[in-house]
């Protein structure tokens, strides 16, 4: 954190949340998790959608999810295990890394059924469920935390590339911070009651304004509070 500057010295998380909620457009059709929840709603479908979203855009993962639904009918553990892995992979090719994701989907389906079925995703205590999800090959911290935050409303903050970049630019964490540190800082800043929606707002902010290259600082709804333009100097101004 250059000079110790942090957005938290200028404004609180509740106010930032309110500004972002008022300023940013969040359409459920642009987020694969919301698409899966709206179309199917069952917990495994949401988990599958999050797995598809790994290391790719929502646009690509949404295409893959629709293709998966066309293949399976309904995205359930039983349906996933009813088709060969290669066929499953072909259906989700649009999401990229399709072989790895097909294996992850099948392994998640198998372990969830062995544990008692989809109900465990909604009934297992959140801390225990996080351990369970992380034990599944192909499921990492972000995947587990998105599920816990969205489907279980657990007090966790899922960190993707947008959230990590923004946490650093806001000065909530240092430049070398990793997932765990950023997750804790963002959860503390926004509060657990706002963490799930705040996660999605940070994605929208990262897409529309706080981009990795050419950030639009001069147009950002938080331009009066964010310390990044002052630290970045010409880089931020050039992107505006």
C-alpha positions as CSV (number, residue, x, y, z in Angstrom):
1,X,0.0,0.0,0.0
2,X,1.8,3.0,-1.3
3,X,2.1,5.7,1.4
4,X,-0.4,3.7,3.5
5,X,-3.3,5.2,1.5
6,X,-6.5,3.2,1.8
7,X,-10.0,3.9,0.6
8,X,-11.1,3.0,4.2
9,X,-9.5,6.2,5.4
10,X,-11.9,8.2,3.2
11,X,-15.2,6.3,3.2
12,X,-16.8,3.2,4.8
13,X,-17.8,0.0,3.1
14,X,-21.5,0.7,3.5
15,X,-21.3,3.9,1.6
16,X,-19.1,2.4,-1.1
17,X,-21.7,-0.4,-1.4
18,X,-24.5,2.1,-1.7
19,X,-22.6,4.1,-4.4
20,X,-21.8,1.0,-6.5
21,X,-25.4,-0.3,-6.2
22,X,-26.7,3.0,-7.5
23,X,-24.1,3.4,-10.2
24,X,-23.5,0.0,-11.7
25,X,-25.8,-2.1,-13.9
26,X,-25.9,-5.7,-12.8
27,X,-27.9,-7.9,-15.2
28,X,-28.5,-11.5,-14.1
29,X,-28.0,-12.6,-17.7
30,X,-24.4,-11.6,-17.5
31,X,-23.4,-13.8,-14.6
32,X,-23.3,-17.6,-14.9
33,X,-24.1,-18.1,-11.3
34,X,-27.3,-16.1,-11.6
35,X,-28.2,-17.8,-14.9
36,X,-27.9,-21.2,-13.3
37,X,-29.9,-20.2,-10.2
38,X,-32.6,-18.6,-12.3
39,X,-32.9,-21.4,-14.8
40,X,-32.4,-24.4,-12.5
41,X,-32.0,-23.3,-8.9
42,X,-30.8,-26.6,-7.5
43,X,-27.5,-26.3,-5.5
44,X,-25.5,-28.7,-7.8
45,X,-26.4,-26.6,-10.8
46,X,-25.0,-23.5,-9.2
47,X,-21.8,-25.3,-8.2
48,X,-21.5,-26.7,-11.7
49,X,-21.8,-23.1,-13.1
50,X,-19.1,-21.9,-10.8
51,X,-16.8,-24.7,-11.9
52,X,-17.4,-23.7,-15.5
53,X,-16.6,-20.1,-14.8
54,X,-13.0,-20.9,-13.6
55,X,-10.3,-19.1,-15.7
56,X,-12.8,-17.8,-18.3
57,X,-15.3,-15.1,-18.9
58,X,-19.0,-15.3,-17.8
59,X,-19.9,-15.0,-21.4
60,X,-18.0,-18.2,-22.3
61,X,-19.2,-20.1,-19.2
62,X,-22.8,-19.1,-19.8
63,X,-22.6,-20.6,-23.3
64,X,-21.1,-23.7,-21.8
65,X,-23.8,-23.9,-19.2
66,X,-26.6,-23.7,-21.8
67,X,-24.9,-26.4,-23.7
68,X,-24.6,-28.6,-20.6
69,X,-28.3,-28.1,-20.0
70,X,-29.1,-29.2,-23.5
71,X,-27.1,-32.4,-23.0
72,X,-28.4,-33.3,-19.5
73,X,-31.8,-31.7,-19.4
74,X,-31.3,-30.7,-15.8
75,X,-27.9,-30.2,-14.2
76,X,-27.8,-32.7,-11.3
77,X,-25.1,-35.1,-10.0
78,X,-27.0,-38.1,-11.3
79,X,-27.3,-36.5,-14.8
80,X,-23.6,-35.6,-14.9
81,X,-22.6,-39.2,-14.1
82,X,-25.0,-40.6,-16.6
83,X,-22.8,-39.4,-19.6
84,X,-19.3,-40.3,-20.5
85,X,-16.6,-37.8,-19.5
86,X,-15.6,-37.1,-23.1
87,X,-19.2,-36.2,-24.1
88,X,-19.5,-34.0,-21.0
89,X,-16.3,-32.2,-22.0
90,X,-17.5,-31.6,-25.5
91,X,-20.6,-30.0,-24.2
92,X,-18.7,-27.5,-22.1
93,X,-15.9,-26.8,-24.5
94,X,-16.9,-23.1,-24.7
95,X,-15.7,-22.7,-21.1
96,X,-12.1,-23.7,-21.9
97,X,-10.1,-26.2,-20.0
98,X,-13.0,-28.5,-20.8
99,X,-11.2,-31.8,-20.0
100,X,-10.2,-30.6,-16.5
101,X,-13.7,-29.1,-15.9
102,X,-15.5,-32.3,-17.0
103,X,-13.4,-34.3,-14.6
104,X,-14.1,-31.8,-11.8
105,X,-17.9,-31.9,-12.5
106,X,-17.9,-35.7,-12.4
107,X,-15.8,-35.9,-9.3
108,X,-18.0,-33.3,-7.6
109,X,-21.1,-35.2,-8.6
110,X,-19.7,-38.5,-7.3
111,X,-18.6,-37.2,-4.0
112,X,-21.8,-35.3,-3.4
113,X,-23.9,-38.4,-4.0
114,X,-21.6,-40.5,-1.8
115,X,-22.1,-37.9,1.0
116,X,-25.8,-38.1,0.8
117,X,-26.9,-36.1,-2.3
118,X,-27.5,-32.5,-3.1
119,X,-29.1,-31.8,0.3
120,X,-25.6,-31.9,1.9
121,X,-24.8,-28.7,0.0
122,X,-27.6,-26.9,1.8
123,X,-27.5,-28.7,5.2
124,X,-23.9,-29.2,6.0
125,X,-22.5,-26.5,8.3
126,X,-20.7,-23.8,6.2
127,X,-17.2,-24.4,7.6
128,X,-17.5,-28.1,7.2
129,X,-19.0,-27.7,3.7
130,X,-16.0,-25.5,2.7
131,X,-13.6,-28.2,3.7
132,X,-15.7,-30.8,1.8
133,X,-15.8,-28.7,-1.3
134,X,-12.0,-27.9,-1.2
135,X,-11.4,-31.7,-0.9
136,X,-12.8,-32.1,-4.4
137,X,-10.2,-32.0,-7.1
138,X,-10.8,-29.0,-9.4
139,X,-12.6,-27.0,-6.7
140,X,-10.5,-24.2,-5.2
141,X,-11.1,-21.4,-2.7
142,X,-12.9,-19.0,-5.0
143,X,-15.3,-21.8,-6.3
144,X,-16.1,-22.9,-2.7
145,X,-16.6,-19.3,-1.5
146,X,-18.8,-18.2,-4.3
147,X,-21.0,-21.1,-3.6
148,X,-21.0,-20.5,0.2
149,X,-21.7,-16.8,-0.2
150,X,-24.3,-17.1,-2.9
151,X,-26.2,-20.2,-2.0
152,X,-25.7,-20.4,1.7
153,X,-25.2,-16.7,2.5
154,X,-22.2,-17.6,4.6
155,X,-19.9,-14.8,5.9
156,X,-17.2,-15.2,3.3
157,X,-16.0,-13.0,0.5
158,X,-15.1,-14.7,-2.8
159,X,-12.1,-13.1,-4.5
160,X,-11.7,-13.3,-8.3
161,X,-9.2,-11.3,-10.4
162,X,-11.4,-8.2,-10.3
163,X,-11.8,-8.2,-6.6
164,X,-8.1,-8.8,-6.0
165,X,-7.1,-6.0,-8.3
166,X,-9.6,-3.6,-6.7
167,X,-8.6,-4.5,-3.2
168,X,-5.0,-3.7,-4.1
169,X,-5.9,-0.4,-5.8
170,X,-8.1,0.6,-2.9
171,X,-5.2,0.0,-0.6
172,X,-7.1,-2.5,1.5
173,X,-4.2,-5.0,1.0
174,X,-0.6,-4.8,-0.3
175,X,0.5,-5.5,-3.8
176,X,1.8,-8.9,-2.8
177,X,-1.4,-10.0,-1.1
178,X,-3.0,-13.3,-2.0
179,X,-6.5,-14.7,-1.9
180,X,-6.9,-15.2,1.9
181,X,-5.7,-11.7,2.8
182,X,-7.9,-10.0,0.2
183,X,-10.9,-12.1,1.2
184,X,-10.5,-11.1,4.9
185,X,-10.0,-7.4,4.0
186,X,-13.0,-7.1,1.7
187,X,-15.2,-9.0,4.2
188,X,-14.2,-6.6,6.9
189,X,-14.6,-3.6,4.7
190,X,-18.1,-4.4,3.3
191,X,-19.4,-6.5,6.2
192,X,-20.8,-10.1,5.9
193,X,-24.3,-8.9,5.3
194,X,-23.2,-7.3,2.1
195,X,-20.5,-9.6,0.9
196,X,-22.4,-11.6,-1.7
197,X,-23.7,-8.6,-3.5
198,X,-20.5,-6.7,-3.0
199,X,-18.6,-9.5,-4.8
200,X,-20.8,-9.1,-7.8
201,X,-20.5,-5.3,-7.7
202,X,-16.7,-5.5,-7.8
203,X,-16.9,-7.7,-10.9
204,X,-19.1,-5.1,-12.5
205,X,-16.8,-2.3,-11.4
206,X,-13.7,-4.2,-12.7
207,X,-15.4,-4.8,-16.0
208,X,-16.7,-1.3,-16.5
209,X,-14.2,1.0,-14.9
210,X,-11.4,-0.5,-12.8
211,X,-9.9,-2.5,-15.7
212,X,-6.6,-4.2,-15.6
213,X,-5.4,-2.1,-18.4
214,X,-6.6,1.5,-19.1
215,X,-8.7,1.9,-16.0
216,X,-11.4,4.6,-16.5
217,X,-10.6,6.4,-13.2
218,X,-11.9,9.8,-14.3
219,X,-15.4,8.3,-14.9
220,X,-15.5,5.9,-11.9
221,X,-18.3,6.4,-9.4
222,X,-15.7,6.1,-6.7
223,X,-13.2,8.7,-8.2
224,X,-13.6,11.0,-5.2
225,X,-12.6,8.3,-2.7
226,X,-10.3,5.8,-4.4
227,X,-6.5,6.4,-3.7
228,X,-5.4,4.7,-6.9
229,X,-5.4,7.6,-9.3
230,X,-3.1,9.6,-7.0
231,X,-0.7,6.7,-6.7
232,X,-0.8,5.6,-10.3
233,X,-0.4,9.1,-11.7
234,X,-0.2,9.2,-15.5
235,X,-1.2,5.5,-15.9
236,X,-4.7,6.1,-14.4
237,X,-5.2,9.4,-16.2
238,X,-4.3,7.9,-19.5
239,X,-7.0,5.2,-19.1
240,X,-9.7,7.7,-18.2
